[in-house]
Amino acid sequence: MASRRSCEGKNGASVAVVADPKHEYTRLLIASQPGRWAPAAPRTTSSSAPALLRVRELVVSFPRPTRIGELFSRGDRSFRAVDNVTFEVRAGESFAIVGESGSGKSTIARAIIGLVRPSGGTLQCNGQDVTALSGDALRRFRRSVQMIFQSPYDSLNPRLPIGETIAEPMIRHGLFKPAAARHKAAELLEMVELSPDLAHRRPHAIAFETGLSIADRVGVSEMSVIRFIRSLGYRNLRDLKNATRGKISGDHPDVDNAMERFQVHHDGLAESLKLELKAVVKAYELTGTKEWAGAVDLLATRRTVFVCGFQASKGLALDFANRLKYARPGVHFAEGTAGTFSEVLQAPAKESCLVLFDTIAYARKSMMLARKAQEKKLPIVIVTDMFSHWAHDFTDLVLEGHTYVKTFWDSSASISVIVNLLINSVATKLGRKAEDNFREMVEYGDYFEEFEKVRETLKRGRVKKVTGDR
């Protein structure tokens, strides 16, 4: 019974423990099982039981990045993460999907709850077409169908204190007023044997290891771990965690512990590689979100697109602006050389949009420009990292990259992937117009003798490495 199994699981027959639990923690575990509010005999599921979930021929595809040599190809450049999956889950059933890493299990779950958009097939839950839900209807649906992420860290927003993350759904669904929701969040932390003081900390402050997980890692029994902890003078693992947990440093929790992130790491690059690859996958997953669809629609339809970035993010913004010009006209990198950004703020709001790039350390001018653009009702897309606190104050179209990879400085690789995929999505949406614009840009490059080698390789139908030799 989780980390408490030594309290009662070994002292009574399994039937007796389930039917008449003595320990309070055991009763809590049994009561938490969905559908089991009282001890019951083992159930069998009838084939005539109603299907709560129906998945038919589900397909989820993600776009591949487009290389220059592939721009004019007509074939399907997407890859299928889920291909023609069909199943039903009936009332009373526990249903498992088993497969190797990368086989699409999590993508299926994300599609069911509406975190990614299916490319084909149908999803029905309690007779509702999940793919047709939006707004309040989708919010009501998510009250009854929820996802438990594999990693506890994925369940908590790293930008918010733990208590706020727990309280937010209770407030959004109208279950509690804010003050009552925060009180309930503290109760829930106590229920899982975590200190209510953690409500004011960020997720990294929680040590998620249990006695059982530690035992599995080192190849011993859970009781051996407990005996070792007691030999150190602690009553249990919880006491050890509380004693070793660091104190809150500084008076500004909104820095997201940057000093802990930006330091020299001595544990090699293997973990960094895992985090980098995970960040790339999450960047691809953004392409199935409503925020991505909204950003692509703006970038493909607005007559003028202004792009801006400051400090370390300026290079990312300039690269995006220069490459987006090949997919469509009317793209301008806003330098603000006059000190007013009037070219952005005086543009017609119904014909223009602003794309802001900003990563830690966040530029004061980014927030000032976003605030003024919001006042002018100019649509804004913000490409940033997952630690940004201010972006959501100005727009719903926030595309967040995972930049923390345990290197001395946060990695911009995920932001670069977002840039590439965003340009690809815009070009795909524009179709023939993007191809014609690309040819026109190449012609301008030919005139100024800038892209001779690229033009020659395009004629040969492949892209070769440009050496720069004349």
C-alpha positions in Angstrom: 0.0 0.0 0.0 2.3 2.6 -1.3 4.9 3.7 1.2 2.8 2.6 4.1 2.4 -1.0 3.2 4.4 -2.1 6.2 1.8 -0.6 8.5 -1.0 -3.0 7.7 -0.4 -4.9 4.4 1.8 -7.4 6.2 -0.4 -7.8 9.3 -3.7 -9.0 7.8 -5.0 -11.1 5.0 -5.7 -9.1 1.8 -9.4 -9.7 1.9 -9.6 -8.5 5.5 -7.5 -5.5 4.8 -9.7 -4.4 1.9 -13.0 -5.2 3.5 -12.3 -3.9 7.0 -9.2 -1.7 7.0 -8.0 -0.7 10.5 -5.4 1.9 9.7 -6.6 5.4 8.8 -4.2 5.7 5.9 -5.3 2.3 4.5 -8.9 3.4 4.6 -8.0 6.6 2.7 -6.2 4.6 0.0 -9.2 2.3 -0.5 -11.7 5.1 -0.5 -9.7 6.9 -3.1 -10.1 4.1 -5.7 -12.6 5.4 -8.4 -16.0 3.8 -7.9 -15.1 2.1 -4.6 -16.8 4.1 -1.9 -17.5 1.0 0.1 -16.0 -2.5 0.1 -17.4 -4.6 -2.7 -17.0 -8.0 -4.2 -14.8 -8.3 -7.3 -16.6 -7.0 -10.4 -16.9 -8.4 -13.9 -17.6 -6.2 -16.8 -20.5 -7.1 -19.0 -20.1 -6.6 -22.8 -23.5 -4.9 -22.6 -22.2 -2.2 -20.2 -22.3 1.3 -21.7 -19.1 2.4 -23.4 -17.9 5.5 -21.6 -15.1 6.2 -24.1 -15.2 5.3 -27.8 -12.1 5.9 -30.0 -12.4 5.2 -33.7 -9.6 5.2 -36.2 -7.7 7.9 -34.3 -4.9 9.6 -36.2 -2.6 12.3 -34.7 0.0 13.8 -37.0 2.7 16.4 -36.4 4.5 18.4 -39.1 8.1 17.7 -40.0 10.5 20.6 -40.4 10.9 21.6 -44.0 14.4 21.8 -45.6 14.9 24.2 -48.5 15.2 21.3 -51.0 11.8 19.9 -49.9 9.9 23.2 -50.1 8.3 22.5 -53.5 7.6 18.9 -53.0 3.9 17.9 -53.0 4.1 14.9 -50.7 2.8 14.7 -47.1 5.7 15.9 -44.9 4.0 15.1 -41.6 4.6 12.1 -39.4 2.0 10.1 -37.6 2.4 9.8 -33.8 -0.9 7.8 -33.7 -2.1 5.8 -36.7 -5.6 4.4 -36.9 -6.2 3.4 -33.2 -9.6 2.0 -32.2 -10.8 0.9 -28.8 -13.6 1.2 -26.2 -13.6 1.6 -22.5 -16.8 0.5 -20.7 -18.1 1.3 -17.3 -16.2 -0.5 -14.5 -13.2 -1.3 -16.7 -9.6 -0.5 -16.2 -8.0 -0.2 -19.6 -4.3 -0.2 -20.3 -2.4 0.7 -23.5 1.1 -0.9 -23.5 3.9 0.0 -25.8 7.5 1.0 -26.0 8.6 4.6 -25.5 7.6 6.9 -28.3 4.8 4.5 -29.5 2.1 7.2 -29.0 0.6 6.2 -25.6 0.8 9.7 -24.1 -0.3 11.3 -27.4 -3.5 9.2 -27.3 -4.2 10.4 -23.8 -3.6 14.0 -24.7 -5.9 13.7 -27.6 -8.7 12.3 -25.4 -8.6 15.3 -23.1 -8.1 17.8 -25.8 -4.5 18.8 -25.3 -3.6 17.9 -28.9 -5.9 18.0 -31.9 -6.6 14.8 -33.8 -5.8 14.7 -37.5 -8.5 12.1 -38.1 -11.0 9.7 -36.5 -13.5 10.3 -33.8 -13.4 10.6 -30.0 -16.5 10.2 -27.9 -16.8 10.3 -24.2 -20.3 9.7 -22.6 -21.7 10.3 -26.1 -20.0 13.7 -26.5 -17.8 14.4 -29.5 -14.6 15.5 -27.7 -13.1 17.1 -30.8 -16.0 19.5 -31.1 -15.8 20.8 -27.5 -14.4 24.3 -26.8 -14.7 27.1 -24.2 -17.1 26.3 -21.3 -18.1 22.9 -22.8 -14.5 21.8 -22.8 -13.9 23.1 -19.3 -16.9 21.1 -18.0 -15.6 18.0 -19.8 -12.3 18.3 -18.1 -13.9 18.3 -14.7 -14.8 14.6 -15.3 -12.0 13.4 -17.5 -8.5 14.2 -16.3 -4.9 13.1 -17.0 -2.4 11.9 -14.4 1.0 12.6 -15.9 3.8 10.0 -15.5 6.2 12.5 -14.0 4.9 14.4 -10.9 6.9 17.4 -12.1 4.7 17.5 -15.3 1.6 17.9 -13.1 2.9 21.1 -11.5 3.5 24.5 -13.2 7.2 25.4 -12.6 6.3 29.1 -12.8 3.8 29.0 -10.0 3.9 28.2 -6.3 2.6 24.7 -5.6 -0.5 26.0 -3.7 -1.6 28.1 -6.6 -1.3 25.2 -9.1 -3.5 23.1 -6.8 -6.0 25.8 -6.2 -6.3 27.0 -9.8 -8.6 24.3 -11.1 -10.9 24.6 -8.1 -11.2 28.3 -8.7 -11.6 28.0 -12.5 -14.4 25.4 -12.2 -16.2 27.5 -9.6 -15.8 24.9 -6.8 -14.3 27.4 -4.3 -13.6 31.0 -3.8 -9.9 31.9 -4.0 -9.3 32.0 -0.2 -11.2 28.7 0.3 -9.3 27.1 -2.6 -6.0 28.0 -1.0 -7.1 26.5 2.3 -8.3 23.4 0.5 -4.9 23.2 -1.3 -3.1 23.2 2.1 -5.4 20.4 3.3 -4.6 18.3 0.2 -0.9 18.7 0.8 -1.4 17.5 4.4 -3.5 14.5 3.1 -0.5 13.3 1.1 1.9 13.9 4.0 3.5 17.1 2.6 3.9 20.2 4.7 1.3 23.0 4.0 4.3 25.3 4.0 5.1 23.9 0.6 2.1 25.8 -0.8 4.3 28.8 -1.1 7.3 26.9 -2.7 7.8 25.9 -6.3 7.8 22.3 -7.5 11.5 21.8 -7.3 11.2 22.0 -3.5 9.4 18.6 -3.4 11.4 15.4 -3.2 9.1 13.0 -5.0 11.1 9.9 -4.1 9.4 7.2 -1.9 10.9 4.5 0.1 9.8 2.0 -2.5 11.3 4.0 -5.4 14.6 4.4 -3.6 14.7 0.6 -2.9 14.0 -0.2 -6.6 16.9 2.1 -7.7 19.5 0.5 -5.4 18.2 -3.1 -5.5 17.2 -3.6 -1.9 14.0 -4.0 0.0 11.9 -1.1 1.1 12.4 -2.2 4.8 16.2 -2.0 4.3 15.8 1.7 3.2 13.6 2.4 6.2 16.2 0.8 8.6 19.0 2.8 7.0 17.0 6.1 7.5 16.4 5.2 11.1 20.1 4.5 11.6 20.7 8.1 10.6 18.4 9.3 13.4 15.3 10.0 11.4 11.9 8.4 12.2 10.9 8.0 8.5 11.6 9.3 5.0 9.4 12.3 5.6 11.6 13.5 8.5 14.7 13.0 6.3 13.2 15.1 3.5 12.1 17.9 5.9 15.6 18.0 7.4 17.4 18.2 4.1 15.0 20.5 2.3 16.6 23.8 1.6 15.2 27.1 3.0 13.6 29.7 0.8 16.4 32.0 -0.4 15.8 35.7 -1.2 12.7 37.8 -1.0 11.7 37.4 -4.7 10.2 34.0 -5.5 9.4 35.2 -9.0 13.0 34.7 -10.2 12.3 30.9 -10.4 15.5 30.1 -8.7 17.6 31.3 -11.6 20.8 31.0 -9.5 20.1 27.3 -9.1 19.7 26.9 -12.8 22.6 29.0 -14.0 25.6 27.3 -12.5 28.3 24.8 -13.4 27.0 21.2 -13.3 29.4 18.4 -12.7 27.2 15.4 -13.5 28.1 15.2 -17.2 26.0 15.8 -20.3 23.8 12.6 -20.4 21.0 14.2 -18.3 21.3 17.4 -20.4 20.8 15.4 -23.6 17.7 13.7 -22.2 16.3 17.1 -21.2 17.2 18.6 -24.6 15.5 15.8 -26.5 12.4 16.1 -24.2 12.3 19.9 -24.9 12.3 19.2 -28.7 9.4 16.8 -28.3 7.4 19.3 -26.3 8.1 22.0 -29.0 6.6 19.6 -31.6 3.6 19.0 -29.3 2.9 22.7 -29.3 1.8 22.4 -33.0 -1.4 20.7 -31.9 -2.5 23.4 -29.5 -5.1 26.1 -30.0 -2.4 28.7 -29.2 -0.3 27.5 -32.1 -3.3 27.5 -34.5 -4.1 31.1 -33.4 -0.5 32.2 -33.9 -0.2 30.6 -37.4 -3.6 32.2 -38.4 -2.3 35.6 -37.5 1.1 35.2 -39.2 -0.6 33.9 -42.4 -3.4 36.4 -42.7 -2.3 39.8 -41.3 -0.9 42.2 -43.9 2.0 43.3 -41.7 3.9 41.2 -39.1 6.3 43.0 -36.8 8.9 41.0 -35.0 10.9 42.2 -32.0 13.4 40.9 -29.5 15.8 42.4 -27.0 19.1 41.5 -25.4 20.0 37.8 -25.8 16.6 37.1 -27.6 17.3 39.6 -30.4 19.2 37.1 -32.5 16.3 34.6 -32.3 13.8 37.3 -33.3 16.0 38.5 -36.2 16.5 35.0 -37.5 12.7 34.4 -37.4 11.9 37.6 -39.2 14.5 37.0 -41.9 13.3 33.5 -42.6 9.6 34.3 -42.4 10.2 36.8 -45.2 10.8 33.9 -47.5 7.3 32.5 -46.8 5.3 35.8 -47.0 5.8 39.5 -47.6 5.2 42.3 -45.1 7.5 41.1 -42.4 9.5 43.8 -40.5 12.0 43.5 -37.7 11.2 46.3 -35.3 14.4 48.0 -34.2 12.9 50.9 -32.4 15.8 53.0 -33.5 13.9 56.2 -32.9 13.2 55.1 -29.3 9.4 55.1 -29.8 8.5 51.9 -31.7 6.0 54.1 -33.6 6.2 51.8 -36.7 4.6 49.1 -34.5 2.2 51.1 -32.4 0.9 53.3 -35.2 0.2 50.4 -37.5 -3.5 49.5 -38.1 -4.4 47.0 -35.4 -6.8 45.0 -37.7 -4.1 44.5 -40.3 -1.0 43.9 -38.2 0.3 41.7 -35.4 3.4 41.7 -33.2 5.7 38.7 -32.4 7.8 39.2 -29.3 10.8 37.0 -28.4 12.0 37.1 -24.8 13.8 34.7 -22.5 15.5 35.1 -19.2 16.7 37.6 -18.2 13.5 39.3 -19.4 13.9 42.7 -21.0 12.0 45.6 -19.5 11.3 46.9 -22.9 9.5 43.7 -23.9 7.0 44.2 -21.2 6.6 47.9 -22.0 6.1 47.2 -25.7 3.6 44.4 -25.0 1.6 46.6 -22.6 1.4 49.5 -25.1 0.5 47.1 -28.0 -2.2 45.6 -25.8 -3.6 49.1 -25.2 -3.6 49.6 -29.0 -5.5 46.3 -29.4 -2.7 45.0 -31.6 -2.7 41.2 -31.5 0.5 39.7 -29.9 2.3 36.4 -30.1 5.0 35.8 -27.5 7.7 33.2 -27.9 9.4 32.7 -24.6 10.6 30.1 -22.1 8.5 28.2 -19.5 9.7 30.4 -16.7 8.2 33.6 -18.1 5.8 35.2 -15.6 4.5 38.1 -17.6 3.6 36.9 -21.1 0.2 35.6 -20.2 -0.8 39.0 -18.9 -0.8 40.4 -22.4 -1.9 37.5 -24.7 -3.3 34.0 -24.8 -0.9 33.2 -27.8 2.1 32.3 -25.7 4.4 29.6 -27.1 6.7 28.4 -24.4 10.0 26.4 -25.0 11.6 24.2 -22.4 15.1 25.7 -22.0 16.4 24.2 -18.7 18.7 21.4 -19.6 21.2 21.5 -16.7 23.9 23.4 -18.6 25.6 26.6 -17.5 23.1 28.7 -19.4 19.6 27.8 -20.5 19.5 26.2 -24.0 17.7 28.0 -26.8 17.4 24.8 -28.9 13.6 24.4 -28.2 13.0 28.1 -29.1 14.9 27.5 -32.4 12.7 24.4 -33.1 9.6 26.5 -32.4 10.9 29.1 -34.9 11.4 26.5 -37.6 8.0 24.8 -37.0 6.2 28.1 -36.9 7.6 29.2 -40.3 6.8 25.8 -41.7 3.2 26.0 -40.5 2.8 29.4 -42.0 4.3 28.3 -45.3 2.0 25.2 -45.3 -1.1 27.3 -44.7 -0.1 29.8 -47.5 0.7 27.0 -49.9 1.3 28.3 -53.4 1.6 31.9 -52.2 4.6 30.9 -50.0 6.3 29.1 -52.9 5.8 32.1 -55.2 7.2 34.4 -52.5 10.2 32.1 -52.0 11.0 32.3 -55.7 10.7 36.0 -55.7 13.1 36.3 -52.7 15.6 34.0 -54.5 15.4 36.2 -57.5 16.2 39.3 -55.4 19.2 37.4 -53.9 20.4 36.5 -57.4 20.2 40.2 -58.4 22.4 41.2 -55.5 24.6 38.1 -56.0 23.9 36.8 -52.5 22.4 33.3 -53.1 24.1 32.0 -56.3 25.1 28.7 -54.7 21.7 28.1 -53.1 20.0 28.7 -56.5 22.3 26.3 -58.2 21.7 23.5 -55.6 18.0 24.1 -55.8 18.1 23.4 -59.5 19.9 20.1 -58.8 17.1 19.2 -56.4 19.2 18.9 -53.2 20.9 21.1 -50.7 24.7 20.8 -50.4 27.0 22.4 -47.9 27.9 25.9 -48.9 31.6 26.4 -48.4 31.7 30.1 -49.1 34.4 29.8 -51.8 34.2 32.1 -54.7 
